[in-house]
Amino acid sequence: MSLYDKLAKNKSLVNAVRRFRGFREDINRKKRVKGKYKFVNRKKDSDKLCIILAGYKEFLYDDVFGRIKKYIPKDIDVCIVSSGLYSDKLNSIALENDWSYLSVKQNKVTLVQNIAISLFDKAKMIFKLDEDIFVTKHFFEVLLKTYDKVQNDSPYRIGFITPLIPINGYAHVRVLEKTNLLQKYEEKFGRAQHNWDTDGKIVVNPDIAKFMWGESEKKLRDIDALDEKFSKEPFSYSVCPIRFSIGAILFSRDLWEQMGRFVVGPGNNMGRDEIQLCEYVMADSRAIIVSENTLVGHFSFGKQTSAMKEYYEKNRDIFKVKEK
């Protein structure tokens, strides 16, 4: 018998190691919510929370927050969060809508999310939105229903739930397939692939971003019409097998706790939450579930932003919330 086997049979030693690991993990969890912050508290102690990570794309706020205001259910707590800055504009938006506002001194996107989730201690289900996501009518309702149905009626353990997103490494292919535009896309840009790569064409090419916002294809110009159409189709979801860009997701508080909360490291931690979340759900045999009954808009990836800002200013009608 090897020394390792002998030690493994020593129950006292094994239990001591487990206690040490648990103690160390508890310390790490507590460290990951520590930081200087200012919190304007208007929470309702709902069991559902929506955190909106914002502070750097003010030119989008009228349309982005206008959509959230119109479509978010009344029973969801809302907290705008900003990393590394305090914004009078965001504070004003929060005040106008009776939402909470959290600003964290350190510019660390993982830390600000950890603090927000910890402050809303009654929230069991958490929506996370980036400031360049344009939500639609069925987004919140459909993601919650998808979570419940997949959890109760499918063979999958859930990691997190997402909507279809036209500018996304995985979902752009499904949007093209569902709108019968795959051939036209491939004639313009070559083969469409499920691929989240920092140098991938869906991430860097502004002409693709414009195409997916309907520059040449009318079907893609109206995200609200697509959302309405998909919401009326039979219940449907797909399972994403690659890294998913987490600009608009739904996950549980239990998942956040089980993975030890978001890791807070040096720098602004941009993208670290996404990598950690995707790695954790894969390693823990959980699925990234993409609801195909709702769709939201994603403004662009970073390398497309300059060209897309010009496009946005010339085509505001595409992005605005529809008033009846």
Protein Blocks (a to p, Z undefined) as FASTA:
>chain_A
ZZklmmmmmmklmmmmmmmmmmmmmmmmmmmmgccdddddfbehiabdcdddehjlmmlm
mmmmmmmmmmpcfkbccddddehiacfklmmmmmmnopacdddfbacfklmmmmmmmmmm
mbmbdcdddfkbccdfklmmmmmmmmmmmmmmmcbdcfbdcdddfbafklmmmmmmmnop
mmmmmmmnopadddddfkbmklmmmklmmmmnopmmmklmmmmlmmmmmmmpccdddddf
bdcdfkbccddfklmmmnopaaddehjhioklmmmmmmmmmmnopacdddfkbccddfba
fklmmmmmmmmmmmmmmmpccdZZ
